[in-house]
Amino acid sequence: MHAQAVEGSLRNCAVAVLSSCQSAAMRMDPRLDECLDLPSALIIAGVGTVIAPMWPIEEGFAALWTDLFYERLTAGAGVADLAALVREVNHTVRAMSRDSAAERLSALAGGAQDSAAYIRLLAYGQHLERGTEPVFAHPWWWAAFLVYGRGRVLIEEGRSDGKHPRAHP
């Protein structure tokens, strides 16, 4: 697919958070003079901001990080500085105890829509409970995510119908 085919088709999407392993990894194509990566394609398609990991991250960590990110993003209304929010989440996971991470993963597992996700999140949480040092202290964990694009988004107040606040580019 060519960039022109998708250009602007996602212009109503303010933020895309990619949590699969190395979603932001760049690939060089010797036939082109540019790097090819998914965040760039999403920006061309009209997404305001893309947040993605540069290297492979574990599924359980991705779920934990993304849950913390969205919790903070939807905590208030107004203009959100996404780079500052990513730094805040990184600081939180860096200092997080094993027990706290396992507890949060257990809560995420309880909300899983399928049994395979439930089992994987519970198993990852149980794995984290072994050991004493903060599990995510090394930059390998907390420095994976990059912010591409505008970096700011307008979050509207929560709606009376009980749905989450909406983000606007």
Wavefront OBJ file of the C-alpha trace (Angstrom):
o trace
v 0.000 0.000 0.000
v 1.266 3.445 -0.825
v 1.285 6.350 1.635
v -1.036 8.308 -0.636
v -3.705 5.613 -0.245
v -3.961 6.103 3.524
v -2.914 9.737 3.840
v -5.363 11.534 6.106
v -7.658 8.510 6.569
v -7.046 8.505 10.348
v -7.149 12.265 10.914
v -9.811 11.868 13.631
v -7.515 9.634 15.683
v -5.722 11.799 18.263
v -3.515 9.123 19.862
v -2.434 5.613 18.894
v -0.555 3.559 21.475
v 1.227 0.551 20.003
v 2.279 -1.977 22.597
v 3.469 -4.920 20.525
v 7.164 -5.637 20.511
v 9.324 -3.128 18.666
v 6.407 -1.422 16.898
v 8.644 1.614 16.417
v 11.649 -0.271 15.050
v 12.838 1.293 11.802
v 13.547 -0.790 8.764
v 15.722 0.438 5.940
v 14.706 -0.272 2.385
v 17.689 0.028 0.026
v 15.324 1.081 -2.788
v 14.199 4.168 -0.838
v 16.010 7.001 0.866
v 13.768 6.835 3.941
v 13.174 4.581 6.921
v 9.962 2.603 7.007
v 8.173 2.234 10.330
v 4.630 1.861 11.570
v 4.544 5.127 13.574
v 5.496 7.108 10.457
v 2.782 5.377 8.437
v 0.199 6.211 11.110
v 1.315 9.859 11.185
v 0.986 10.020 7.377
v -2.492 8.482 7.740
v -3.441 11.378 10.032
v -2.951 10.104 13.592
v -1.955 13.071 15.759
v 0.443 11.260 18.092
v 1.831 7.719 18.103
v 3.451 6.128 21.150
v 5.360 2.911 20.485
v 8.213 0.749 21.838
v 11.544 0.714 20.009
v 12.488 -2.845 20.999
v 10.767 -6.099 21.982
v 8.910 -5.859 25.274
v 7.123 -8.605 27.156
v 3.374 -8.823 26.754
v 2.723 -8.542 30.494
v 4.869 -5.435 30.785
v 3.142 -3.904 27.748
v -0.249 -4.481 29.399
v 0.956 -2.962 32.675
v 2.563 0.088 31.020
v -0.419 0.724 28.748
v -2.866 0.414 31.648
v -0.897 2.996 33.656
v -0.684 5.289 30.620
v -4.427 5.278 29.921
v -5.246 5.638 33.608
v -3.241 8.847 33.716
v -4.383 10.085 30.298
v -8.045 9.839 31.254
v -7.598 11.152 34.817
v -8.445 14.739 33.897
v -9.558 17.062 31.163
v -7.604 19.661 29.233
v -4.410 19.576 27.184
v -2.265 16.534 27.949
v 1.487 16.625 27.276
v 2.021 13.054 26.098
v 5.822 13.101 26.390
v 5.498 14.213 30.024
v 2.880 11.526 30.564
v 5.199 8.858 29.127
v 7.980 10.079 31.460
v 5.584 9.908 34.410
v 4.545 6.341 33.576
v 8.192 5.371 33.065
v 9.050 6.775 36.496
v 6.142 4.859 38.040
v 7.126 1.493 36.560
v 10.789 2.087 37.342
v 9.966 2.445 41.046
v 7.176 -0.152 41.147
v 7.589 -3.049 43.550
v 7.150 -6.606 42.382
v 4.089 -7.029 44.591
v 2.463 -3.877 43.250
v 3.107 -4.936 39.638
v 1.752 -8.444 40.300
v -1.352 -7.014 41.979
v -2.047 -4.693 39.051
v -1.532 -7.519 36.536
v -3.946 -9.690 38.511
v -6.555 -6.920 38.270
v -5.918 -6.636 34.517
v -6.288 -10.401 34.158
v -9.674 -10.196 35.848
v -10.865 -7.897 33.074
v -9.413 -9.974 30.229
v -11.884 -10.850 27.476
v -10.389 -14.236 26.663
v -8.987 -17.073 28.736
v -5.562 -17.061 27.055
v -4.968 -13.400 27.970
v -6.219 -14.108 31.492
v -3.748 -16.975 31.952
v -0.792 -15.060 30.440
v -1.357 -11.992 32.636
v -1.750 -14.085 35.793
v 1.361 -16.123 34.965
v 3.407 -12.979 34.321
v 2.242 -11.511 37.625
v 3.178 -14.691 39.486
v 6.588 -14.651 37.809
v 7.133 -11.075 39.036
v 6.400 -12.005 42.645
v 9.690 -13.924 42.812
v 12.618 -11.751 43.835
v 13.109 -8.681 45.975
v 14.495 -5.816 43.858
v 12.278 -3.524 41.775
v 11.616 -5.561 38.667
v 11.539 -2.711 36.131
v 14.489 -0.632 37.375
v 16.638 -1.249 34.277
v 16.139 1.182 31.332
v 15.408 -1.810 29.095
v 11.922 -1.744 30.571
v 10.975 1.865 31.083
v 12.845 3.534 28.212
v 11.257 1.511 25.403
v 8.422 3.891 24.504
v 8.833 6.881 22.168
v 6.381 9.650 21.309
v 5.955 10.610 17.633
v 3.931 13.471 16.203
v 2.246 16.393 17.938
v 2.859 15.252 21.496
v -0.170 17.070 22.901
v -3.829 16.140 22.902
v -6.993 17.766 24.203
v -8.921 15.514 26.592
v -12.572 16.417 27.046
v -14.477 15.925 30.303
v -15.972 12.509 30.986
v -19.366 12.166 29.400
v -22.615 11.671 31.284
v -23.237 8.366 29.480
v -20.439 6.777 31.540
v -18.014 6.398 28.645
v -14.384 7.408 28.859
v -13.285 10.957 28.031
v -12.489 11.562 24.359
v -9.219 12.847 22.965
v -9.048 15.427 20.198
v -6.001 16.243 18.052
l 1 2 3 4 5 6 7 8 9 10 11 12 13 14 15 16 17 18 19 20 21 22 23 24 25 26 27 28 29 30 31 32 33 34 35 36 37 38 39 40 41 42 43 44 45 46 47 48 49 50 51 52 53 54 55 56 57 58 59 60 61 62 63 64 65 66 67 68 69 70 71 72 73 74 75 76 77 78 79 80 81 82 83 84 85 86 87 88 89 90 91 92 93 94 95 96 97 98 99 100 101 102 103 104 105 106 107 108 109 110 111 112 113 114 115 116 117 118 119 120 121 122 123 124 125 126 127 128 129 130 131 132 133 134 135 136 137 138 139 140 141 142 143 144 145 146 147 148 149 150 151 152 153 154 155 156 157 158 159 160 161 162 163 164 165 166 167 168 169
